[in-house]
Amino acid sequence: MGQLQERYKNYREPQKYMEAGVYPYFRAITSKQGTEVEMTGHKVLMFGSNAYTGLTGDKRVIDAAKRALDKYGSGCAGSRFLNGTLDIHVQLEKELAEFMHKDDTLCFSTGFSVNQGVLAQVVGKGDYIICDDRDHASIVDGRRLSFARQLHYKHNDMEDLERVLKALPHDAIKLIVVDGVFSMEGDLAKLPEIVALKRKYNCSVMVDEAHGLGVFGKQGRGVCDHFGLTDEVDLIMGTFSKSLASIGGFIAGDKDTINFLRHTCRTYIFSASNTPAATAAALEALHIIQNEPELIEHLWEVTRYALDRFREEGFEIGETESPIIPLYVHDVEKTFLVTKLAFDAGVFINPVIPPACAPQDTLVRFALMANHTKEEVERGVQALKKIFVEQGIIK
Ligand SMILES: Cc1ncc(COP(=O)(O)O)c(C=O)c1O
């Protein structure tokens, strides 16, 4: 047996849950990702998606992707830097810059590679990078790759952030990086306070709008716009994999920082550009969210309905203020069991266990889309209530 095989033969954590019949991962979907999806054998209500605008099955988005596939082919066979730039990549970057009210943007093939590449590059030796404890894994990985000193503060605890900032040299580059909407708990970063601290301690701020885009702010511009703080936030990151119904991501900022990243960011330069179909789909979704405000209005209508109903039924839903509703379970095994029982009852939700949350805070994540109906939400609430009561999680 080789070294690796010797080391990993005892990694049996997933098998433990498979044997117990509650393993919740890699469940294959055999249809489009609408509010109801087909799984092998049966249909389930989808409350595990990140497609907040509900556009992944939209005919206009699909047609735009098909046209791009026909015109440009299936891939770009190279990075943006060299042979992989299409006119639609350039158009998307230009339109996103206008939409986000920033000078310029760069589009990447995934949101993960935006955070990973940008953070590794934009701060370095002698600088400081300061993250919220609950920042997304892609921020954590970007932070780890940078040569800056890495610091963090307790989730959304502004006193703790100030304690960290106070100890740092006034003139050093200090970048605070936060999720605008925290992806598992659904709460928002305290941006007004963060911006006040940025001014006081001479820092820069980057906000990850993965879950804010298409949900918060005018026309879905995100949490920075929601708080009226776009000008105060130096860099804004977003993904196409959620509200923009595709795959890919972008960084938006001032022209000089973007110019630097365009020519040095390793995940931008040394990785193939986004596919024509994915790029065109994101562009079409961006047009739709700007032209159809009723989409986001409806998302908020069903979100408010779901928040009220879960509270009325006695679920513990934490500090969420978004279409991401955490239903706390506080026990890993039970979290898997609830996920399985919900699935059997026709409701797809996602289990959240460490490292995606603190060990004592396991939960199932219930997320809304703009095309959910109140009737679908009610079916979800009822099914989950029965399970949570039977399992003794709520009364
Ligand atoms: C907060 C946050 N940032 C970044 C990402 C990465 O985005 P993508 O899925 O587009 O790679 C995600 C996706 O899970 C996320 O939730």
The ligand as an SDF file (V2000), in Angstrom:
LIG
                    3D

 16 16  0  0  0  0  0  0  0  0999 V2000
  -20.0030   33.9560   -0.2900 C   0  0  0  0  0  0  0  0  0  0  0  0
  -19.5040   33.1920   -1.4710 C   0  0  0  0  0  0  0  0  0  0  0  0
  -18.4260   33.6420   -2.1320 N   0  0  0  0  0  0  0  0  0  0  0  0
  -17.9400   32.9900   -3.1990 C   0  0  0  0  0  0  0  0  0  0  0  0
  -18.5190   31.8330   -3.6580 C   0  0  0  0  0  0  0  0  0  0  0  0
  -17.9360   31.1210   -4.8280 C   0  0  0  0  0  0  0  0  0  0  0  0
  -18.7060   31.3460   -5.9590 O   0  0  0  0  0  0  0  0  0  0  0  0
  -18.8300   30.3040   -7.1540 P   0  0  0  0  0  0  0  0  0  0  0  0
  -19.7920   29.2530   -6.7420 O   0  0  0  0  0  0  0  0  0  0  0  0
  -19.3370   31.1690   -8.2480 O   0  0  0  0  0  0  0  0  0  0  0  0
  -17.4840   29.7580   -7.4300 O   0  0  0  0  0  0  0  0  0  0  0  0
  -19.6610   31.3480   -3.0330 C   0  0  0  0  0  0  0  0  0  0  0  0
  -20.3150   30.1240   -3.5260 C   0  0  0  0  0  0  0  0  0  0  0  0
  -20.5270   29.1620   -2.8860 O   0  0  0  0  0  0  0  0  0  0  0  0
  -20.1560   32.0260   -1.8910 C   0  0  0  0  0  0  0  0  0  0  0  0
  -21.2140   31.5580   -1.2310 O   0  0  0  0  0  0  0  0  0  0  0  0
  1  2  1  0
  2  3  1  0
  2 15  2  0
  3  4  2  0
  4  5  1  0
  5  6  1  0
  5 12  2  0
  6  7  1  0
  7  8  1  0
  8  9  2  0
  8 10  1  0
  8 11  1  0
 12 13  1  0
 12 15  1  0
 13 14  2  0
 15 16  1  0
M  END
$$$$
